[in-house]
Amino acid sequence: EMVVTIEIAGVEITDFSIYVEKKVMVIDGIRKSPHIFTSECLTFHNIEIPYGRFYRRIDFPILVEPKQYQYKINNGILTLRFPTMKERIIPIEEG
C-alpha cells in the first residue's frame, strides 16, 4: 500500500486536482488568499501559509492502482491510499 498525506488547509476541494498514473502523482491547484489579505492598507511581517498556485510531482518507488484509491480529509490534511500493483511475470517459452 502507498499512503500519501497532503496539507490542504485553506484550499477548496474544487481548486486542486490530483492525477495518478502508475508511478507518478501530480497535484496542481491554488490556495486563494482570504478576503482580509486583499486590503492594500495591511502590512504583514510574517505569513506562515503560502498562497497562490502550487504544483507537486511525486514519483512513487512502486506501481500503484490509481483507480482503487481511498481518501480521507481531516483537519486540512488529505490522506490518499493506493493499493500497489502486483508484479506480473510473463513466462517465455521456446517454440
C-alpha positions as CSV (number, residue, x, y, z in Angstrom):
1,E,0.0,0.0,0.0
2,M,1.2,3.5,-0.8
3,V,0.0,6.3,1.5
4,V,0.3,10.0,0.7
5,T,-0.6,12.8,3.0
6,I,-1.1,16.4,1.7
7,E,-1.6,19.5,3.7
8,I,-4.6,21.3,2.0
9,A,-5.8,23.7,4.8
10,G,-7.4,26.7,3.2
11,V,-7.7,25.0,-0.3
12,E,-11.2,24.5,-1.7
13,I,-11.8,21.0,-3.0
14,T,-12.7,22.5,-6.4
15,D,-9.4,24.4,-6.5
16,F,-7.0,21.5,-6.9
17,S,-6.7,18.3,-8.9
18,I,-4.7,15.1,-8.4
19,Y,-3.5,12.9,-11.3
20,V,-2.1,9.5,-10.8
21,E,-0.6,7.0,-13.3
22,K,1.5,4.0,-12.5
23,K,4.4,5.5,-10.5
24,V,3.7,9.2,-10.7
25,M,1.3,11.5,-8.8
26,V,0.8,15.2,-9.8
27,I,-1.0,17.7,-7.6
28,D,-1.9,21.0,-9.1
29,G,-4.0,23.8,-7.6
30,I,-4.4,27.2,-6.0
31,R,-4.7,28.3,-2.4
32,K,-6.6,31.6,-2.6
33,S,-5.8,34.5,-0.2
34,P,-8.6,35.2,2.3
35,H,-10.5,38.4,1.6
36,I,-8.9,40.1,4.5
37,F,-5.4,39.8,2.8
38,T,-6.5,41.7,-0.2
39,S,-6.7,45.1,1.5
40,E,-3.9,47.4,0.4
41,C,-3.6,49.0,3.9
42,L,-2.3,45.9,5.5
43,T,1.4,45.1,6.1
44,F,2.4,41.6,7.0
45,H,5.7,40.8,8.8
46,N,5.3,37.0,8.7
47,I,2.8,34.7,6.8
48,E,3.0,31.0,7.7
49,I,0.8,29.7,4.9
50,P,1.8,30.3,1.3
51,Y,-0.9,31.4,-1.0
52,G,-1.2,31.1,-4.8
53,R,-0.6,28.3,-7.3
54,F,1.1,25.1,-6.3
55,Y,2.3,22.1,-8.2
56,R,3.9,18.9,-6.9
57,R,5.1,15.8,-8.7
58,I,5.7,12.7,-6.6
59,D,7.5,9.8,-8.1
60,F,6.5,6.5,-6.4
61,P,9.0,3.8,-5.9
62,I,6.4,1.2,-6.8
63,L,3.4,0.8,-9.2
64,V,0.0,1.7,-7.7
65,E,-3.6,1.0,-8.7
66,P,-4.7,4.6,-9.4
67,K,-8.4,3.7,-9.8
68,Q,-8.7,1.9,-6.5
69,Y,-7.8,4.7,-4.1
70,Q,-9.3,5.6,-0.8
71,Y,-9.2,9.1,0.7
72,K,-9.9,11.0,3.9
73,I,-9.8,14.7,4.8
74,N,-9.3,15.6,8.4
75,N,-8.3,19.0,9.8
76,G,-6.9,20.2,6.5
77,I,-4.9,17.0,5.8
78,L,-5.8,14.9,2.8
79,T,-4.7,11.2,3.1
80,L,-4.7,9.1,0.0
81,R,-4.2,5.3,0.0
82,F,-3.4,3.3,-3.1
83,P,-3.0,-0.4,-3.3
84,T,0.2,-1.5,-5.0
85,M,0.1,-3.4,-8.3
86,K,1.2,-7.0,-8.2
87,E,4.3,-7.7,-10.2
88,R,3.4,-9.7,-13.3
89,I,5.9,-12.3,-14.6
90,I,5.3,-13.2,-18.2
91,P,6.5,-16.7,-19.0
92,I,8.6,-17.1,-22.2
93,E,8.8,-20.5,-23.8
94,E,10.9,-21.7,-26.7
95,G,8.9,-22.5,-29.5
